[in-house]
Amino acid sequence: MTHMSEDMLPDASKNLLLQMTARRNVAPKRLVEPGPNEEQLNLIFRAASNAPDHECIQPWRFIVVPHNKRANLANAFVQALKHRDPNASQEQIDAAHEKAFRAPCLIMAVISDLPSEPHVPLNERLISLGCAIQNMLLMAETLAIGSGITSGKAMNSQSIRDLFYLTDHEEGVCFLNFGTVSSRKPARPRARASPSAFVSHL
Ligand SMILES: Cc1cc2nc3c(=O)[nH]c(=O)nc-3n(C[C@H](O)[C@H](O)[C@H](O)COP(=O)(O)O)c2cc1C
């Protein structure tokens, strides 16, 4: 594979590379106010809408959790924990509750396996959602907004499914968290695999 020096890249490619390399997953507890404003959030969702989508079936959607619903989310997290572990300690219950109040902007990513004509398999639908999410994270990066993904055992618990009105054809995949980065973990440069580690030639 030929390797082009980064100095020789067109500006647009340089900028894209810069955003991609600068993005880091930020834990929700490190994401504080202000979150994205309405205009910025619109840009983030517009970025999502540009994801590739085989047969254009729109197999995913996002559900924003506003501040006035965080208490409901906290209760659903606690219910999920108690259902999973009836012996959960008060400390674990408090942690499950507190999780709902962290990032100023919290969004659930939902995938659908509703049959389509023509058929599009679930793995292709998930790729589309993953592309949408990456577009959102990169758009946030360009706006100097921090982002982080969270998931976990509660994701498709009955209490969470009920709160988000997920249909039988839907599953929550993860939460996206956006906000201002208050602090970063001490820099621990993440070793990125070189393309030779994941590319071969037939
Ligand atoms: C579907 C998905 C779910 C994730 N869930 C979590 C999570 O629950 N907790 C967490 O700390 N990070 C989670 N992450 C973020 C990864 O841990 C993170 O992307 C990885 O450590 C690489 O770091 P980077 O994004 O800064 O390159 C998730 C990422 C994806 C794609």
The ligand as a MOL file (V3000), in Angstrom:
LIG
                    3D

  0  0  0     0  0            999 V3000
M  V30 BEGIN CTAB
M  V30 COUNTS 31 33 0 0 0
M  V30 BEGIN ATOM
M  V30 1 C -21.2520 -0.1260 21.1980 0
M  V30 2 C -20.2530 0.4530 22.1790 0
M  V30 3 C -20.5200 0.4150 23.5330 0
M  V30 4 C -19.6310 0.9670 24.4500 0
M  V30 5 N -19.9200 0.9120 25.7910 0
M  V30 6 C -19.0460 1.4300 26.6870 0
M  V30 7 C -19.2890 1.3510 28.0890 0
M  V30 8 O -20.3070 0.8280 28.5370 0
M  V30 9 N -18.3910 1.8970 28.9300 0
M  V30 10 C -17.2380 2.4910 28.4630 0
M  V30 11 O -16.4380 2.9590 29.2730 0
M  V30 12 N -16.9900 2.5890 27.1470 0
M  V30 13 C -17.8510 2.0670 26.2470 0
M  V30 14 N -17.5890 2.1710 24.9010 0
M  V30 15 C -16.4490 2.9800 24.4590 0
M  V30 16 C -15.1980 2.1780 24.2840 0
M  V30 17 O -14.7590 1.7150 25.5330 0
M  V30 18 C -14.1250 3.0640 23.6360 0
M  V30 19 O -14.5350 3.4360 22.3640 0
M  V30 20 C -12.8060 2.3200 23.5740 0
M  V30 21 O -12.2330 2.2390 24.8480 0
M  V30 22 C -11.7960 3.0020 22.6570 0
M  V30 23 O -11.5190 4.2980 23.1060 0
M  V30 24 P -11.7010 5.5490 22.1320 0
M  V30 25 O -13.1320 5.5910 21.6890 0
M  V30 26 O -11.2730 6.7230 22.9390 0
M  V30 27 O -10.7900 5.3310 20.9560 0
M  V30 28 C -18.4420 1.5880 23.9790 0
M  V30 29 C -18.1760 1.6170 22.6110 0
M  V30 30 C -19.0550 1.0550 21.7190 0
M  V30 31 C -18.7350 1.1130 20.2440 0
M  V30 END ATOM
M  V30 BEGIN BOND
M  V30 1 1 1 2
M  V30 2 1 2 3
M  V30 3 2 2 30
M  V30 4 2 3 4
M  V30 5 1 4 5
M  V30 6 1 4 28
M  V30 7 2 5 6
M  V30 8 1 6 7
M  V30 9 1 6 13
M  V30 10 2 7 8
M  V30 11 1 7 9
M  V30 12 1 9 10
M  V30 13 2 10 11
M  V30 14 1 10 12
M  V30 15 2 12 13
M  V30 16 1 13 14
M  V30 17 1 14 15
M  V30 18 1 14 28
M  V30 19 1 15 16
M  V30 20 1 16 17
M  V30 21 1 16 18
M  V30 22 1 18 19
M  V30 23 1 18 20
M  V30 24 1 20 21
M  V30 25 1 20 22
M  V30 26 1 22 23
M  V30 27 1 23 24
M  V30 28 2 24 25
M  V30 29 1 24 26
M  V30 30 1 24 27
M  V30 31 2 28 29
M  V30 32 1 29 30
M  V30 33 1 30 31
M  V30 END BOND
M  V30 END CTAB
M  END
